[in-house]
Amino acid sequence: MSEALQILIGGNDAGHFQMDAAMANRHGLIAGATGTGKTVTLQNLAESFSRIGVPVFLADVKGDLSGLAASGKSHPRIDERIKLLGIDEYQFRAVPTVFWDMFGNKGHNIRTTISDMGPLILSSLLELNDTQTGILYSCFKMADDDGMLLLDFKDLRALLSWMGENAKQLKTEYGNISASSIGAIQRKLLILEEQGAEAFFNEPAVELSDLIKTDFSANGVVNILDASTLIHQSPKLYACFLIWLLAELFENLPEAGDADRPKFVLFFDEAHLLFDDAPKALVDKIEQVVRLIRSKGVGVYFISQSPMDIPEDILGQLGMKIQHALRAFTPKDKRVVKAAASSFRQNPSIDTETLITELGVGEALVSVLDEDGKPTPVEHVYIKPPESRIGPLTEQERKEQLSRSPYKGRYDEVVDRESAYEMLKQKAEQLAEATERESKTKPVSRSRRRRQSPTEAMINSAARSMGSQIGRQIMRGILGSLFGRR
């Protein structure tokens, strides 16, 4: 029987502290106050997964993690920690990386379509009330019923506009569609567009297979999403993107069964944003996906300041816990410290609650799952320094990385394929010509004019809209097929 793969987290006087890679799809948590070493711990784990051939996706919210693409350098504090831990095989080296950026400034554009995002996540992103959420669901249902593919904001705006104009005809099948609710959704779409979200909802959509790669040396590729601008400009979009990615992986990856390592690992920094103000239906969905996705060989690691940022039902599923220092200045702080301490399996030789407030930078309380899937007693651990650079790449270094990327040119330009915009425009022109010919050859009095069919009403509505501000951006996917998601 081959020896189990181990991921070195750090060590103490008793020796090295490792995590069994076979248990790494049982998820984890990295918590601690600002400046206590969470980012370095994340970097260390990401490169450790890469070394054993596990692809990684992580969000870089501070711009520090691009250093994974460069070799580290000797430093007195690093040298001291390596000597303390007795790591003989330590060497400075980079890991294979691919950079992504929703705005396309510091990496390849990462995109999806409105249809792929779905109404549940989108309604949370738009912060809709129950009535508006119901209309959005009706919008997606109508698109599904009529074979409409919603690709981008233009598609969604135009379909909402058409629903508003034809509310009476649609009421029986899709319920009441109020103009005020349609207008509110449209306004929130405009606000989201001002935050730059329109760049994310477009094509070409990212292929999941491009995120789950190894290089020629069988190292897992580390995908780094630069979220330094995104998280300040639109934190809600950042959170919804991560939830969407998790859902996409769950829906598309096959069952993996028991394996000696995960198939893919995700690190979600500023994890509290996933749950802040999220509707209960969405939180329940996240909890369900986190619980089930480990069967697909995916490990999810949340990074946040406090374990209380994570809902209890999800926190209970996290097999690995790395707790950096917390401060206890107020009664609320003390409650957080107490809750963090109680989340560990206790070690009789450690006063967990006291030690949490006394940990130095780069120290943590750690518990992992043993080979039987049981939490190990908490240990005081000195975290291993990364072998890659601690700190960001220079702008020139990042450009060089992008120039050598295997995805250079694949996602960088928006693809506006021929679809419903051109088709609707052509149909509207043909109908206008036919109507003009009919009016010349066979005038019809107003009282005897036949009622429009739904299709004619839709085309006429589209034709009218083309002269308006929304109509000039008429939907591209309205006559597409939903049988293929992409």
Secondary structure, DSSP 8 states (H G I E B T S, - for coil): -----EEEEEEETTEEEEEEGGGGGG-EEEE--TTSSHHHHHHHHHHHHHHTT--EEEEESSS-GGGGGSB----HHHHHHHHHHT-TT-------EEEEETTSSSSEE--B-HHHHHHHHHHHHHT--HHHHHHHHHHHHHHHHTT----SHHHHHHHHHHHHHTHHHHHHHH----HHHHHHHHHHHHHHHHTTGGGTBSSS---GGGTS-B-TTS-B-EEEEE-TTHHHH-HHHHHHHHHHHHHHHHHHS----S-SS-SEEEEESSGGGGTTT--HHHHHHHHHHHHHHGGGTEEEEEEES-GGGS-HHHHTT--EEEE------SHHHHHHHHHHHHTS---TT--HHHHHTT--TTEEEEE-B-TTS-B---EEEEE---SB-SS---HHHHHHHHHT-TTTTTSSS----S-HHHHHHHHHHHHHHHHHHHHHHS---GGG-----HHHHHHHHHHHHTTSTTGGG--SSTTS-SSS--
